Amino acid sequence: MLHVVQHGESLHLIAKHNGTSVNVLLRLNPHLRRRPDLIHVGEKIRIR
């Protein structure tokens, strides 16, 4: 399942709203590990 990042969202908020953790999101999206604090509006993030 993918989530499209919206304005004002963070990995923490996305994880919380989807019943998971930031660590799980980082495991599912290795490209985010280098800069987990930098996500962009419209970016697709795997959440499951």
N, C-alpha and C positions, 0 to 999 in steps of 0.2 A: 504494500500500500504506500502511495506517495502523498506527500503534503507539499503544497505550493506556498512558499513563504509570503506572508502578507506584511504590510507596513507595521512596524512596531513590535514584531515578534522576535523572540530570541529562542535559542535551542532549549533553554530551561522552560519557557512558556509552552513551546510546542510539545516537549516531553510531558509536562504536567497535564496538558489538555488531552493527551493521547494515552495516559496511564502507563507511561514508561519513564526511563531516566535518560539524562544526557549521555551517560556512558553507553547505553544501548544505541542511541542515535549515532554516536561516534563510531561504534563498532559496525553499524550498518552502512555508514557513510564515511569511509576512510579518508576521502578527500577533504573532509572538514577537520581532521585531527590537527593539521598544521595551524589553523586559525579558527578555532571553534567559536570565537567571539565575533567573527566576520561572516555573516550570511547576508544574502541579497534578496530583495523583493523579487518574486518570480522564480527564485531558485527552487528546484524540486529536491525534496529530502525524503529518503526512504524511512518510514516509521514502523514498519513491520516486515 
